[in-house]
């Protein structure tokens, strides 16, 4: 049982680290592969520190998942007019929350399944940049 907990912990912490890295770098599409590789490496390092090669593998996979999902979120937010600082702060805070939630047993596994599913669902709901109050102005 202890091994399953450590693997789930490494997976969830890897997701948080990958998402935090993507939030700080605020990647464009070109940098997404590099951020995913960096997230995988950082997650694997933390996973190895937690337990061993099982945890390192889980942390690396989690880091890649977190970086890819967060990079898509950050890139979409910046395309629609979000600021780099605000986006980095909010996504970074969410990444820290994801990493902290991994301390709860089984939640790391749920994060690894739920985040890509939510990102795929949100992909179909792209909203263009909102015109704001200009759309309410009458000529």
Backbone as a printed PyTorch tensor [residue, N CA C, xyz], in Angstrom:
tensor([[[  0.8260,  -1.1970,   0.0000],
         [  0.0000,   0.0000,   0.0000],
         [  0.8650,   1.2530,   0.0000]],

        [[  1.9500,   1.2380,   0.7470],
         [  2.8130,   2.4100,   0.8420],
         [  3.4060,   2.7640,  -0.5130]],

        [[  3.7570,   1.7540,  -1.3140],
         [  4.3340,   1.9980,  -2.6380],
         [  3.3250,   2.6950,  -3.5530]],

        [[  2.0720,   2.2760,  -3.5140],
         [  1.0360,   2.9150,  -4.3310],
         [  0.8480,   4.3780,  -3.9450]],

        [[  0.9150,   4.6550,  -2.6510],
         [  0.7840,   6.0340,  -2.1940],
         [  1.9320,   6.8930,  -2.7130]],

        [[  3.1520,   6.3740,  -2.6090],
         [  4.3150,   7.1500,  -3.0680],
         [  4.2830,   7.3670,  -4.5710]],

        [[  3.8360,   6.3890,  -5.3340],
         [  3.7360,   6.5610,  -6.7820],
         [  2.6860,   7.6200,  -7.1140]],

        [[  1.5280,   7.5640,  -6.4550],
         [  0.4960,   8.5820,  -6.6630],
         [  0.9560,   9.9630,  -6.2310]],

        [[  1.7090,  10.0160,  -5.1410],
         [  2.2580,  11.2880,  -4.6770],
         [  3.2310,  11.8590,  -5.6960]],

        [[  4.1230,  11.0170,  -6.2030],
         [  5.0850,  11.4810,  -7.2080],
         [  4.3770,  11.9180,  -8.4830]],

        [[  3.3340,  11.2080,  -8.8670],
         [  2.5730,  11.5770, -10.0590],
         [  1.9170,  12.9450,  -9.8880]],

        [[  1.2600,  13.1520,  -8.7510],
         [  0.5940,  14.4290,  -8.4990],
         [  1.5570,  15.5880,  -8.3300]],

        [[  2.6540,  15.3580,  -7.6380],
         [  3.6530,  16.4170,  -7.4720],
         [  4.3100,  16.7330,  -8.8160]],

        [[  4.5360,  15.7030,  -9.6380],
         [  5.0650,  15.9320, -10.9860],
         [  4.1230,  16.7720, -11.8300]],

        [[  2.8280,  16.5150, -11.7180],
         [  1.8420,  17.3260, -12.4340],
         [  1.9200,  18.7770, -11.9730]],

        [[  2.0150,  18.9770, -10.6800],
         [  2.1210,  20.3370, -10.1510],
         [  3.3860,  21.0400, -10.6050]],

        [[  4.5020,  20.3220, -10.6260],
         [  5.7660,  20.9220, -11.0520],
         [  5.7290,  21.2700, -12.5390]],

        [[  5.2050,  20.3650, -13.3460],
         [  5.1070,  20.6420, -14.7790],
         [  4.2080,  21.8260, -15.0660]],

        [[  3.0890,  21.9090, -14.3600],
         [  2.1770,  23.0390, -14.5540],
         [  2.8060,  24.3420, -14.0750]],

        [[  3.5460,  24.2950, -12.9710],
         [  4.2160,  25.4950, -12.4720],
         [  5.2790,  25.9690, -13.4520]],

        [[  6.0200,  25.0400, -14.0130],
         [  7.0380,  25.3970, -15.0020],
         [  6.3990,  26.0220, -16.2380]],

        [[  5.2970,  25.4610, -16.6940],
         [  4.5940,  26.0230, -17.8540],
         [  4.0310,  27.4050, -17.5330]],

        [[  3.5700,  27.6020, -16.3060],
         [  3.0360,  28.9090, -15.9270],
         [  4.1280,  29.9650, -15.8790]],

        [[  5.3020,  29.5980, -15.3950],
         [  6.3870,  30.5730, -15.2710],
         [  7.0110,  30.9330, -16.6120]],

        [[  7.1060,  29.9570, -17.4950],
         [  7.7270,  30.2070, -18.7930],
         [  6.7360,  30.8500, -19.7570]],

        [[  5.4410,  30.6300, -19.5220],
         [  4.3810,  31.1420, -20.3920],
         [  4.6870,  30.8210, -21.8530]],

        [[  4.6610,  29.5370, -22.1960],
         [  5.1760,  29.1100, -23.4990],
         [  4.3040,  29.4700, -24.6820]],

        [[  4.9600,  29.6510, -25.7660],
         [  4.3020,  29.6720, -27.0640],
         [  4.2830,  28.2310, -27.5370]],

        [[  3.7140,  27.9790, -28.6970],
         [  3.6430,  26.6060, -29.2010],
         [  5.0340,  26.0310, -29.4170]],

        [[  5.9790,  26.8690, -29.7920],
         [  7.3330,  26.4000, -30.0570],
         [  8.0260,  25.9210, -28.7790]],

        [[  7.7540,  26.5690, -27.6720],
         [  8.4000,  26.2160, -26.4120],
         [  7.6970,  25.0960, -25.6560]],

        [[  6.5320,  24.6620, -26.1140],
         [  5.7540,  23.6700, -25.3750],
         [  6.5020,  22.3550, -25.2350]],

        [[  7.2350,  21.9440, -26.2630],
         [  7.9820,  20.6850, -26.1880],
         [  9.1090,  20.7960, -25.1670]],

        [[  9.7980,  21.9170, -25.1560],
         [ 10.8650,  22.1180, -24.1840],
         [ 10.3500,  22.1860, -22.7580]],

        [[  9.2080,  22.8290, -22.5750],
         [  8.6150,  22.9120, -21.2430],
         [  8.1650,  21.5270, -20.7860]],

        [[  7.6120,  20.7260, -21.7040],
         [  7.1970,  19.3660, -21.3480],
         [  8.4060,  18.5110, -20.9640]],

        [[  9.4960,  18.6530, -21.6890],
         [ 10.7100,  17.9040, -21.3530],
         [ 11.2760,  18.3550, -20.0110]],

        [[ 11.2690,  19.6590, -19.7680],
         [ 11.7340,  20.1690, -18.4790],
         [ 10.8480,  19.7260, -17.3320]],

        [[  9.5310,  19.7330, -17.5570],
         [  8.6030,  19.2640, -16.5280],
         [  8.7820,  17.7880, -16.2320]],

        [[  9.0250,  17.0000, -17.2890],
         [  9.2530,  15.5660, -17.0960],
         [ 10.5440,  15.3260, -16.3120]],

        [[ 11.5820,  16.0770, -16.6390],
         [ 12.8570,  15.9130, -15.9290],
         [ 12.7320,  16.3320, -14.4650]],

        [[ 12.0740,  17.4490, -14.2200],
         [ 11.9040,  17.9070, -12.8410],
         [ 11.0190,  16.9550, -12.0430]],

        [[  9.9490,  16.4850, -12.6670],
         [  9.0720,  15.5270, -12.0000],
         [  9.7790,  14.2220, -11.6950]],

        [[ 10.6190,  13.7700, -12.6300],
         [ 11.3740,  12.5430, -12.4070],
         [ 12.3710,  12.7180, -11.2630]],

        [[ 12.9840,  13.8820, -11.1820],
         [ 13.9130,  14.1420, -10.0840],
         [ 13.2280,  14.1310,  -8.7310]],

        [[ 12.0760,  14.7650,  -8.6540],
         [ 11.3330,  14.7730,  -7.3930],
         [ 10.8190,  13.3740,  -7.0710]],

        [[ 10.3660,  12.6590,  -8.1040],
         [  9.9050,  11.2920,  -7.8880],
         [ 11.0090,  10.3880,  -7.3810]],

        [[ 12.2020,  10.5420,  -7.9110],
         [ 13.3300,   9.7330,  -7.4380],
         [ 13.6800,  10.0820,  -5.9920]],

        [[ 13.5420,  11.3590,  -5.6510],
         [ 13.8030,  11.7610,  -4.2670],
         [ 12.7500,  11.1970,  -3.3200]],

        [[ 11.5340,  11.0090,  -3.8130],
         [ 10.4770,  10.4490,  -2.9720],
         [ 10.7150,   8.9760,  -2.6980]],

        [[ 11.1160,   8.2180,  -3.7290],
         [ 11.2200,   6.7990,  -3.4750],
         [ 12.2410,   6.0450,  -4.2880]],

        [[ 12.1500,   6.0580,  -5.5550],
         [ 13.0260,   5.2430,  -6.3870],
         [ 12.6200,   5.3550,  -7.8450]],

        [[ 12.9100,   4.3050,  -8.6160],
         [ 12.6700,   4.4320, -10.0480],
         [ 11.1930,   4.3810, -10.3970]],

        [[ 10.3670,   3.6840,  -9.6050],
         [  8.9210,   3.6960,  -9.8660],
         [  8.3670,   5.1100,  -9.7110]],

        [[  8.7580,   5.7360,  -8.6380],
         [  8.2920,   7.0960,  -8.3830],
         [  8.8880,   8.0850,  -9.3750]],

        [[ 10.1250,   7.8530,  -9.8020],
         [ 10.7430,   8.7230, -10.8060],
         [ 10.0000,   8.6330, -12.1280]],

        [[  9.6090,   7.4340, -12.5170],
         [  8.8410,   7.2620, -13.7460],
         [  7.4890,   7.9570, -13.6440]],

        [[  6.8070,   7.7690, -12.5140],
         [  5.5080,   8.4200, -12.3150],
         [  5.6500,   9.9390, -12.2730]],

        [[  6.6740,  10.4340, -11.6020],
         [  6.8910,  11.8810, -11.5540],
         [  7.2110,  12.4580, -12.9190]],

        [[  7.9760,  11.7430, -13.7190],
         [  8.2850,  12.2010, -15.0690],
         [  7.0510,  12.2530, -15.9500]],

        [[  6.2260,  11.2290, -15.8660],
         [  4.9770,  11.2230, -16.6430],
         [  4.0620,  12.3430, -16.1600]],

        [[  3.9680,  12.5030, -14.8570],
         [  3.1450,  13.5810, -14.3070],
         [  3.6500,  14.9550, -14.7010]],

        [[  4.9640,  15.1410, -14.7000],
         [  5.5280,  16.4290, -15.1110],
         [  5.2210,  16.7470, -16.5560]],

        [[  5.2910,  15.7410, -17.4150],
         [  4.9720,  15.9610, -18.8260],
         [  3.4900,  16.2720, -19.0070]],

        [[  2.6210,  15.5390, -18.3190],
         [  1.1800,  15.7890, -18.4190],
         [  0.8510,  17.1920, -17.9270]],

        [[  1.3680,  17.5500, -16.7600],
         [  1.0880,  18.8690, -16.2040],
         [  1.5900,  19.9950, -17.0870]],

        [[  2.7670,  19.8210, -17.6680],
         [  3.3290,  20.8640, -18.5240],
         [  2.5350,  21.0180, -19.8130]],

        [[  2.1400,  19.9100, -20.4120],
         [  1.3880,  19.9910, -21.6740],
         [  0.0160,  20.6210, -21.4500]],

        [[ -0.6840,  20.1910, -20.4180],
         [ -2.0190,  20.7330, -20.1490],
         [ -1.9350,  22.2140, -19.7780]],

        [[ -1.0040,  22.5700, -18.9070],
         [ -0.8830,  23.9670, -18.4940],
         [ -0.3660,  24.8440, -19.6360]],

        [[  0.5020,  24.3050, -20.4880],
         [  0.9990,  25.0920, -21.6190],
         [ -0.1340,  25.4370, -22.5740]],

        [[ -1.0320,  24.4850, -22.8000],
         [ -2.1930,  24.7760, -23.6560],
         [ -3.0900,  25.8220, -23.0160]],

        [[ -3.2760,  25.7280, -21.7040],
         [ -4.0960,  26.6980, -20.9930],
         [ -3.4660,  28.0840, -21.0500]],

        [[ -2.1780,  28.1610, -20.7860],
         [ -1.4840,  29.4490, -20.7920],
         [ -1.4650,  30.0510, -22.1950]],

        [[ -1.1690,  29.2470, -23.2090],
         [ -1.1290,  29.7570, -24.5820],
         [ -2.4990,  30.2670, -25.0150]],

        [[ -3.5490,  29.5350, -24.6620],
         [ -4.8990,  29.9830, -25.0080],
         [ -5.2850,  31.2580, -24.2950]],

        [[ -4.8850,  31.3720, -23.0400],
         [ -5.2000,  32.5790, -22.2840],
         [ -4.4710,  33.7920, -22.8560]],

        [[ -3.2120,  33.6080, -23.2150],
         [ -2.4490,  34.7220, -23.7870],
         [ -2.9670,  35.1040, -25.1660]],

        [[ -3.4230,  34.1320, -25.9440],
         [ -3.9860,  34.4460, -27.2640],
         [ -5.2620,  35.2680, -27.1480]],

        [[ -6.0350,  35.0360, -26.0950],
         [ -7.2890,  35.7520, -25.9250],
         [ -7.1250,  37.0560, -25.1660]],

        [[ -5.8840,  37.4600, -24.8950],
         [ -5.6510,  38.7770, -24.3220],
         [ -5.2840,  38.8060, -22.8590]],

        [[ -5.0130,  37.6830, -22.2510],
         [ -4.5980,  37.6710, -20.8520],
         [ -3.1820,  38.2010, -20.7060]],

        [[ -2.8690,  38.7160, -19.5490],
         [ -1.5190,  39.2190, -19.3130],
         [ -0.6190,  38.0790, -18.8560]],

        [[  0.6590,  38.2120, -19.1380],
         [  1.6070,  37.1600, -18.7490],
         [  1.7100,  37.0260, -17.2350]],

        [[  1.7800,  38.1480, -16.5430],
         [  1.9290,  38.1050, -15.0920],
         [  0.7160,  37.5140, -14.3910]],

        [[ -0.4660,  37.9610, -14.7770],
         [ -1.6880,  37.4450, -14.1700],
         [ -1.9080,  35.9760, -14.4700]],

        [[ -1.6460,  35.5970, -15.7090],
         [ -1.7970,  34.1910, -16.0920],
         [ -0.8050,  33.3250, -15.3380]],

        [[  0.4390,  33.7770, -15.2440],
         [  1.4530,  33.0060, -14.5200],
         [  1.0900,  32.8780, -13.0500]],

        [[  0.5630,  33.9360, -12.4520],
         [  0.2030,  33.8920, -11.0440],
         [ -0.9500,  32.9150, -10.7930]],

        [[ -1.9920,  32.9890, -11.6120],
         [ -3.1560,  32.1340, -11.3960],
         [ -2.8640,  30.6670, -11.7030]],

        [[ -2.1820,  30.4020, -12.8150],
         [ -1.8570,  29.0160, -13.1570],
         [ -0.8200,  28.4670, -12.1760]],

        [[  0.1130,  29.3000, -11.7440],
         [  1.0940,  28.8620, -10.7510],
         [  0.4410,  28.5150,  -9.4230]],

        [[ -0.5340,  29.3020,  -9.0040],
         [ -1.2650,  28.9980,  -7.7780],
         [ -2.0370,  27.6950,  -7.9300]],

        [[ -2.6550,  27.4970,  -9.0860],
         [ -3.3500,  26.2350,  -9.3370],
         [ -2.4010,  25.0490,  -9.3370]],

        [[ -1.1880,  25.2450,  -9.8590],
         [ -0.1940,  24.1720,  -9.8700],
         [  0.2260,  23.7990,  -8.4510]],

        [[  0.3950,  24.7930,  -7.6020],
         [  0.7550,  24.5060,  -6.2080],
         [ -0.3730,  23.7730,  -5.4830]],

        [[ -1.6050,  24.1160,  -5.8090],
         [ -2.7520,  23.4270,  -5.2140],
         [ -2.8010,  21.9780,  -5.6870]],

        [[ -2.5300,  21.7550,  -6.9890],
         [ -2.4970,  20.3870,  -7.5080],
         [ -1.4230,  19.5570,  -6.8140]],

        [[ -0.2630,  20.1510,  -6.6060],
         [  0.8140,  19.4320,  -5.9250],
         [  0.4350,  19.1300,  -4.4730]],

        [[ -0.2240,  20.0560,  -3.8110],
         [ -0.6210,  19.8270,  -2.4200],
         [ -1.7260,  18.7740,  -2.3230]],

        [[ -2.6300,  18.7540,  -3.2910],
         [ -3.6950,  17.7490,  -3.2800],
         [ -3.1540,  16.3360,  -3.4680]],

        [[ -1.9720,  16.2210,  -4.0430],
         [ -1.3840,  14.8980,  -4.2520],
         [ -1.0210,  14.2180,  -2.9360]],

        [[ -0.9880,  14.9580,  -1.8470],
         [ -0.7170,  14.3500,  -0.5500],
         [ -1.8580,  13.4550,  -0.0940]],

        [[ -3.0460,  13.6900,  -0.6290],
         [ -4.2000,  12.8530,  -0.3100],
         [ -4.0900,  11.5660,  -1.1270]],

        [[ -4.2290,  10.4080,  -0.4920],
         [ -4.1010,   9.1570,  -1.2490],
         [ -5.0710,   9.0860,  -2.4240]],

        [[ -4.6240,   8.6000,  -3.5410],
         [ -5.3450,   8.3340,  -4.7840],
         [ -5.5930,   9.6070,  -5.6050]],

        [[ -5.4720,  10.7890,  -5.0400],
         [ -5.7660,  12.0170,  -5.7750],
         [ -4.7600,  12.2490,  -6.8970]],

        [[ -3.5170,  11.8480,  -6.7160],
         [ -2.5220,  11.9810,  -7.7810],
         [ -2.9210,  11.2130,  -9.0200]],

        [[ -3.4690,  10.0200,  -8.8330],
         [ -3.9510,   9.2290,  -9.9650],
         [ -5.1500,   9.9000, -10.6310]],

        [[ -6.0470,  10.4500,  -9.8200],
         [ -7.2230,  11.1330, -10.3700],
         [ -6.8270,  12.3770, -11.1600]],

        [[ -5.8260,  13.1010, -10.6720],
         [ -5.3420,  14.2690, -11.4060],
         [ -4.8030,  13.8750, -12.7720]],

        [[ -4.0830,  12.7660, -12.8190],
         [ -3.4770,  12.3250, -14.0790],
         [ -4.5250,  11.9370, -15.1010]],

        [[ -5.6900,  11.5210, -14.6550],
         [ -6.7680,  11.1590, -15.5810],
         [ -7.6490,  12.3690, -15.8780]],

        [[ -7.9460,  13.1580, -14.8590],
         [ -8.9090,  14.2420, -15.0120],
         [ -8.3660,  15.4380, -15.7950]],

        [[ -7.1130,  15.8180, -15.5930],
         [ -6.5880,  17.0110, -16.2650],
         [ -6.5750,  16.8900, -17.7890]],

        [[ -6.0520,  15.8040, -18.3600],
         [ -6.1250,  15.7080, -19.8200],
         [ -7.5540,  15.6200, -20.3350]],

        [[ -8.4470,  14.9700, -19.5740],
         [ -9.8440,  14.8880, -19.9940],
         [-10.4990,  16.2690, -19.9870]],

        [[-10.2330,  17.0530, -18.9660],
         [-10.7860,  18.4120, -18.9150],
         [-10.1990,  19.3030, -20.0030]],

        [[ -8.9130,  19.1270, -20.2920],
         [ -8.2830,  19.9210, -21.3530],
         [ -8.8640,  19.5570, -22.7140]],

        [[ -9.1310,  18.2890, -22.9440],
         [ -9.7310,  17.8740, -24.2120],
         [-11.1540,  18.3940, -24.3310]],

        [[-11.8600,  18.4250, -23.2280],
         [-13.2320,  18.9470, -23.2460],
         [-13.2480,  20.4540, -23.4920]],

        [[-12.3040,  21.1520, -22.9040],
         [-12.2370,  22.6050, -23.0680],
         [-11.7720,  22.9910, -24.4680]],

        [[-11.1080,  22.0990, -25.1460],
         [-10.6110,  22.4000, -26.4870],
         [-11.7540,  22.7340, -27.4460]],

        [[-12.8640,  22.0510, -27.3020],
         [-14.0140,  22.3070, -28.1730],
         [-14.7760,  23.5630, -27.8150]],

        [[-14.5110,  24.1240, -26.6650],
         [-15.2360,  25.3090, -26.2030],
         [-14.3960,  26.5740, -26.2970]],

        [[-13.5850,  26.6900, -27.3070],
         [-12.7550,  27.8880, -27.4460],
         [-13.6200,  29.1130, -27.6520]],

        [[-13.3360,  30.1230, -26.8970],
         [-14.0490,  31.3900, -26.9950],
         [-13.0850,  32.4090, -27.5660]],

        [[-13.5280,  33.1340, -28.5460],
         [-12.6800,  34.1670, -29.1240],
         [-12.5630,  35.3330, -28.1530]],

        [[-11.6720,  36.2210, -28.4550],
         [-11.4500,  37.3800, -27.6030],
         [-12.7280,  38.2050, -27.5150]],

        [[-13.1260,  38.5500, -26.3170],
         [-14.3660,  39.2670, -26.0970],
         [-14.1400,  40.7490, -26.3620]],

        [[-15.0940,  41.3600, -27.0420],
         [-14.9720,  42.7640, -27.4040],
         [-15.1640,  43.6810, -26.1980]],

        [[-15.7660,  43.2030, -25.1560],
         [-15.9640,  44.0240, -23.9740],
         [-17.1090,  45.0010, -24.1510]],

        [[-16.9620,  46.1750, -23.5640],
         [-18.0450,  47.1550, -23.6120],
         [-18.2100,  47.7920, -24.9870]],

        [[-17.2180,  47.6500, -25.8360],
         [-17.3570,  48.2160, -27.1710],
         [-18.5180,  47.5830, -27.9150]],

        [[-18.8460,  46.3540, -27.6190],
         [-19.9550,  45.6990, -28.3110],
         [-21.2980,  46.2580, -27.8540]],

        [[-21.3430,  46.9300, -26.6920],
         [-22.5750,  47.5030, -26.2050],
         [-22.7750,  48.9380, -26.6690]],

        [[-21.7460,  49.5600, -27.1770],
         [-21.8410,  50.9590, -27.6010],
         [-22.7150,  51.0650, -28.8460]],

        [[-23.5410,  52.0880, -28.8500],
         [-24.4190,  52.3260, -30.0150],
         [-23.8810,  53.5060, -30.7930]],

        [[-23.9090,  53.3360, -32.1050],
         [-23.4130,  54.4260, -32.9610],
         [-24.4870,  55.4010, -33.3110]]])
